[in-house]
Amino acid sequence: MSLAKLTLRPPPNIDFVQGYPGIPPGGADRPQAAVKGAIEVRVGGQGVKAKWVRIELKKVEVLPGGNTFYDYVGQSPINVWQASEEYGTLHTQDFPFYIRIPESIPPSIALEKGAGIRYELIAAVCLKGKRGLLRRDKPTITTASSTIIIDKHELHSTWPIYQQPETRNHTQGDVTLIVERTRTCFGPGDRVTVSATVKADNMYKDTLRGFEFTLRETTVFRGGPQSTGKKGAPVIKVVHIAEQRVPLNAALFGGMQHKADLFVTIPTQHTSTTLNTARHIDITYHLVVKALMATTSHVSLDLPIVVSNWPKPVSIEAMRRIGLAPNVSSPHGNPSSVPSTTSSSSSPPLIGQPIMKNQGRPSTAQSANSQVDVVIGRPSVGQYNTAPAERSNGTAGAGKPESLVSKPKR
């Protein structure tokens, strides 16, 4: 009897991840997002004595300092082969697998100091061990693993659900700050704009020095429930992504108001995204609008926004392919009305081709089998993908993938 060699293989010419993670299925053109492929088992001509062959998909959250937390995705582990008795003879063959991707799963993301979220696809076979004179036949586990990238398609900033006008206000004493905006989601290179108005009531008298407009990123790292004391406290990091100051030095009396259009630009190299469905890592973004007064207290207003890691041209093309989706499209939304990034004479890319740049946690139970053959790809790994840059098929006996590759946020 010989040992078994395992290899993980994606479907021909495409990646393991198929469909549109984050978008619910919608007919034959948009089946359930899933991880699909096959486990290649290669053994000698006589076969090997084995108990099972299984596949599992793990979410790996890594905190700064190296603390690592694992969660299964779907009904993992899934046995693709099982001996009828305690051990059976396993011969050379391929075992296809299918793992449903929950819509609420967080995206792959690499943060600084090795922190981030990655996904590991692991195949394993349990082989009967050799019996010795003074030892039992302890089973041997042989594994193969591959790091896969999961991007989330509900984060496209061009979805109609993010294009809803909104007005918010905050009153402090006799001064009211009113902020108006038309969008709530932005991607790398996007210009974030709001309209700010300051009104004074009664016998108020002061000078409006100007406005301050800031895009703030807050990242929270939380340890597990077993973490106690100071080391177990959440680590909070606050960074200003972009800011603007607009000087006015205008007199403000009761009944008067001053208005200004404010804007900041998200850097094109920004790679983080809004993250609120992971267990141990949260990333949130807020717009902070502040009216700076000369003698009285400043008046400020925070507006939550969604920041995407998809550039706008890629999002437009992805929307065209995905079509109407109930969780991100308005009731009367029509994706066909989204302007194209290419001229009318140029033909759209074929399904399955990469999109080029110029163009609460529900149950993770496995769904019924479906054929998912449509893939949205990124132009190149590392260009604006927040996941690790290296991916390879697993080989027998391979250990766990290395830590996430850190990328500077700016």
C-alpha positions in Angstrom: 0.0 0.0 0.0 1.3 3.5 -0.9 0.6 6.9 0.5 -2.0 9.2 -1.1 -1.2 12.5 -2.9 -3.8 15.2 -2.8 -4.1 18.2 -5.2 -6.8 20.9 -5.2 -8.0 21.9 -8.7 -10.4 24.7 -9.7 -12.7 24.2 -12.7 -10.9 24.6 -16.0 -9.7 28.1 -16.8 -11.5 29.8 -13.9 -11.0 30.3 -10.1 -12.4 28.3 -7.2 -14.8 31.2 -6.4 -17.7 31.4 -8.9 -20.7 33.6 -9.0 -21.1 36.9 -7.2 -20.4 36.7 -3.4 -22.7 39.1 -1.6 -25.4 39.0 -4.3 -28.3 36.6 -3.9 -29.0 34.1 -6.8 -31.3 35.3 -9.5 -32.2 32.7 -12.1 -30.0 30.8 -14.5 -27.8 33.8 -15.2 -26.9 34.3 -11.6 -26.8 31.1 -9.6 -25.7 30.9 -6.0 -22.1 32.1 -5.3 -20.0 29.1 -4.3 -16.5 27.6 -4.1 -16.2 24.7 -6.6 -13.5 22.4 -7.8 -12.2 18.9 -7.3 -9.8 17.0 -5.1 -7.4 14.9 -7.1 -6.5 11.7 -5.1 -3.5 9.8 -6.5 -2.4 6.5 -5.0 -0.6 3.4 -6.1 -2.2 0.7 -8.2 -3.3 -1.3 -5.1 -5.0 1.7 -3.5 -4.7 2.7 0.2 -6.7 1.9 3.3 -8.6 5.1 4.2 -11.4 6.3 6.4 -12.6 9.4 4.6 -11.7 12.2 2.1 -13.0 15.6 3.1 -13.0 19.3 2.0 -13.4 22.3 4.3 -13.4 26.1 3.8 -12.1 28.2 6.7 -12.2 31.9 7.4 -9.0 33.0 9.1 -9.0 36.3 10.9 -5.5 37.5 12.0 -5.0 40.4 14.5 -1.9 42.5 14.8 0.6 40.5 16.8 -0.4 37.2 15.3 -3.5 36.1 17.2 -5.5 34.0 14.7 -9.1 32.8 14.8 -10.7 30.2 12.5 -14.3 29.7 11.5 -15.8 27.2 9.2 -17.7 28.4 6.1 -20.7 26.3 5.1 -21.3 22.8 6.3 -17.6 22.2 6.8 -16.0 19.7 6.9 -17.8 17.9 4.0 -16.9 14.2 3.4 -16.7 13.6 -0.3 -15.8 9.9 0.3 -16.4 7.7 3.3 -15.5 4.0 3.9 -18.4 1.7 4.4 -16.7 0.2 7.3 -14.0 1.7 9.6 -11.5 1.6 6.7 -11.9 0.9 3.0 -9.7 0.8 0.0 -9.3 4.2 -1.7 -8.2 4.2 -5.3 -7.0 7.0 -7.6 -9.9 9.3 -8.5 -11.2 12.9 -8.5 -13.9 14.1 -6.1 -15.8 17.2 -7.1 -16.9 19.5 -4.3 -19.3 22.5 -3.8 -19.4 24.9 -0.9 -22.0 27.6 -0.7 -20.7 31.2 0.0 -23.0 33.0 2.5 -24.0 36.5 1.4 -22.9 38.0 4.7 -19.4 36.6 4.6 -16.7 39.3 5.0 -14.3 39.9 2.0 -10.7 38.9 1.9 -8.6 41.8 3.1 -5.0 42.4 4.0 -4.1 45.1 6.6 -0.9 46.3 8.0 1.3 44.3 10.4 0.1 41.0 9.0 -3.5 41.5 10.1 -6.5 40.8 7.9 -8.9 38.1 6.7 -8.2 35.3 4.4 -9.9 32.0 3.3 -8.2 28.6 3.2 -9.6 25.7 1.2 -8.3 22.5 2.8 -8.5 18.9 1.5 -7.7 16.0 3.7 -7.6 12.2 3.7 -7.4 9.9 6.7 -5.2 6.9 6.1 -4.8 3.8 8.2 -1.5 3.9 10.0 1.0 1.1 10.3 0.8 -1.2 13.3 4.0 -1.6 15.3 5.0 -4.0 17.9 4.5 -1.5 20.8 2.1 1.0 19.1 -1.4 1.1 17.7 -2.2 1.8 14.1 -2.6 5.6 14.6 -4.3 7.1 11.5 -2.3 9.5 9.3 -3.9 12.7 8.0 -2.6 14.0 4.7 -3.7 17.5 3.6 -3.5 19.9 0.7 -4.5 23.6 1.0 -5.0 26.7 -1.1 -5.6 30.3 -0.2 -8.6 31.7 -2.1 -9.8 35.3 -2.5 -13.4 36.2 -1.9 -14.5 39.7 -3.1 -17.9 41.1 -2.2 -20.2 42.5 -5.0 -22.7 44.3 -2.8 -19.9 46.8 -2.2 -20.0 48.4 -5.7 -20.5 52.1 -5.1 -22.7 52.4 -8.2 -25.6 50.3 -6.9 -28.9 52.3 -6.7 -29.3 51.7 -3.0 -26.3 54.0 -2.4 -27.7 56.8 -4.6 -30.4 58.1 -2.3 -30.3 61.8 -1.3 -30.2 62.5 2.5 -30.4 65.5 4.7 -29.2 65.5 8.4 -29.0 68.4 10.9 -27.7 69.1 14.4 -28.6 72.0 16.6 -26.4 73.3 19.3 -27.7 76.3 21.2 -28.9 78.8 18.6 -26.9 77.4 15.7 -28.0 74.6 13.4 -25.7 72.7 11.0 -27.5 71.1 8.0 -25.7 68.6 5.8 -27.0 67.4 2.5 -25.6 64.5 0.4 -26.7 62.5 -2.7 -24.6 59.3 -2.2 -23.5 57.0 0.6 -20.9 54.7 -0.9 -17.6 55.6 -2.6 -14.6 53.8 -4.0 -10.9 54.5 -4.7 -10.5 57.8 -6.6 -14.1 58.9 -6.0 -14.8 62.5 -4.9 -17.0 62.7 -1.8 -19.1 65.8 -1.8 -21.6 67.3 0.7 -23.4 70.6 1.1 -23.2 72.2 4.5 -25.4 75.1 5.8 -25.1 77.0 9.1 -28.2 78.9 10.4 -28.4 81.1 13.4 -31.6 81.8 15.4 -32.8 84.4 17.9 -30.3 87.1 19.0 -27.2 85.0 18.2 -24.1 86.9 17.2 -20.7 85.3 16.3 -18.3 84.8 13.4 -18.3 81.6 11.3 -14.5 81.0 10.8 -15.1 78.2 8.3 -15.8 74.6 7.7 -13.8 71.5 8.3 -14.6 68.3 6.4 -12.9 64.9 7.3 -13.2 61.3 6.1 -12.3 59.2 9.1 -11.5 55.5 9.2 -11.9 53.5 12.4 -10.5 50.0 12.7 -11.4 47.8 15.7 -9.5 44.6 16.6 -11.2 42.4 19.1 -9.8 39.3 20.8 -11.7 36.1 21.6 -14.0 35.7 24.7 -11.1 34.0 26.5 -9.1 37.2 26.3 -9.2 39.1 29.7 -7.5 42.1 31.3 -5.7 44.8 29.4 -4.5 42.5 26.7 -8.0 41.4 26.0 -9.4 45.0 25.4 -10.2 45.9 21.9 -7.5 47.8 19.9 -9.0 50.9 18.2 -7.1 52.7 15.4 -8.5 56.0 14.0 -7.0 57.4 10.7 -8.0 60.5 8.7 -8.1 59.4 5.1 -8.7 62.9 3.7 -9.7 66.3 4.9 -10.5 69.8 3.7 -10.7 73.2 5.4 -12.8 76.0 3.9 -12.1 79.5 5.5 -15.0 82.0 5.6 -14.6 84.5 8.4 -18.3 85.5 7.9 -20.5 87.3 10.4 -23.4 85.2 11.6 -26.4 86.9 13.2 -29.8 85.6 14.2 -31.8 84.7 11.0 -28.7 84.5 8.8 -27.2 81.4 7.2 -24.0 80.5 5.3 -23.6 77.6 2.9 -20.6 75.8 1.4 -20.0 72.8 -0.9 -17.3 70.6 0.7 -15.4 67.7 -0.9 -12.6 65.3 -0.3 -11.1 62.6 -2.6 -10.5 59.0 -1.6 -6.9 58.1 -2.7 -6.7 55.8 -5.7 -4.4 53.5 -3.8 -6.8 53.1 -0.9 -7.4 49.3 -0.5 -9.5 48.9 2.7 -13.2 48.6 2.7 -16.2 48.8 5.1 -16.1 45.6 7.2 -18.9 44.8 9.6 -19.6 41.1 9.3 -16.4 39.6 10.7 -16.0 38.4 14.3 -12.8 40.1 15.3 -12.2 43.0 12.9 -14.5 46.0 12.1 -13.7 48.8 9.7 -16.1 51.8 9.6 -16.0 55.1 7.9 -17.6 58.5 8.8 -17.7 61.9 7.3 -17.2 64.6 9.9 -18.6 68.1 9.0 -17.6 70.8 11.5 -18.7 74.4 11.6 -15.9 76.4 13.2 -17.1 79.3 15.3 -15.0 82.2 16.6 -16.3 82.5 20.2 -19.0 79.8 20.8 -18.7 76.1 20.6 -18.1 74.4 17.2 -21.0 72.5 15.7 -20.2 69.1 14.2 -22.1 66.3 12.5 -21.0 62.7 11.7 -22.4 60.9 8.7 -21.7 57.1 8.3 -20.7 56.1 4.8 -19.6 52.9 3.0 -16.2 52.8 1.4 -15.6 50.2 -1.3 -12.4 48.7 -2.6 -13.8 48.5 -6.2 -12.9 51.3 -8.6 -16.0 52.9 -10.2 -15.3 51.7 -13.8 -15.1 48.1 -12.6 -18.3 48.5 -10.6 -20.2 49.8 -13.6 -19.2 46.8 -15.6 -20.0 44.4 -12.8 -23.5 45.9 -12.4 -24.1 45.4 -16.1 -23.3 41.7 -15.8 -25.0 41.0 -12.5 -28.3 42.7 -13.3 -31.1 43.6 -10.8 -30.4 42.3 -7.3 -33.0 42.8 -4.5 -30.5 43.7 -1.8 -28.8 46.5 -3.7 -31.1 47.7 -6.4 -33.9 50.3 -5.9 -37.5 49.1 -6.6 -37.4 50.9 -10.0 -33.6 50.4 -10.6 -32.6 49.4 -14.1 -29.0 48.3 -14.5 -29.2 48.7 -18.3 -29.4 52.5 -17.8 -26.0 52.6 -16.1 -23.6 54.4 -18.5 -21.0 52.2 -20.1 -17.3 52.9 -19.8 -16.6 51.9 -23.3 -17.9 53.2 -26.7 -21.0 51.7 -28.2 -19.0 50.2 -31.1 -16.8 48.2 -28.8 -18.0 44.7 -27.8 -18.3 43.8 -24.1 -15.9 41.3 -22.6 -17.0 37.7 -22.6 -18.5 36.1 -19.6 -15.7 34.6 -17.5 -13.0 37.1 -18.7 -11.5 39.5 -16.1 -13.0 43.0 -16.0 -10.3 45.4 -17.0 -9.7 48.6 -15.2 -10.6 50.7 -18.2 -13.9 49.4 -18.3 -25.9 39.8 11.6 -24.4 36.4 10.2 -27.1 34.1 8.6 -26.8 30.4 8.5 -23.9 29.1 6.4 -25.6 25.8 5.6 -24.8 24.3 2.2 -27.4 24.9 -0.4 -28.5 22.5 -3.1 -26.1 21.9 -5.9 -26.1 24.5 -8.7 -23.9 25.2 -11.7 -22.0 28.4 -11.1 -20.1 29.3 -14.2 -19.9 33.1 -14.3 -17.0 34.9 -12.7 -16.1 38.5 -12.2 -12.4 38.8 -12.0 -10.1 41.7 -11.1 -7.5 43.0 -13.7 -4.5 41.7 -11.7 -3.9 40.5 -8.2 -2.3 43.3 -6.2 -3.5 46.2 -8.3 -6.4 47.1 -6.1 -7.2 43.7 -4.6 -7.0 43.7 -0.8 -6.2 40.0 -0.6 -2.9 38.2 -0.4 -1.0 38.4 -3.7 0.1 34.8 -3.9 -2.3 31.9 -4.7 -1.4 28.4 -5.7 -3.0 25.0 -5.8 -2.4 22.9 -2.8 -0.1 19.9 -2.8 0.1 16.9 -0.5 1.3 17.6 3.0 1.3 21.3 2.5 1.1 23.3 5.7 -1.2 26.3 6.3 -0.7 29.3 4.0 1.6 32.0 5.1 0.3 35.2 6.8 -1.4 37.8 4.8 0.9 40.1 2.8 0.6 43.6 4.4 0.0 46.5 2.1 0.3 50.1 3.0 -3.1 51.8 3.3 -1.8 54.9 1.8 
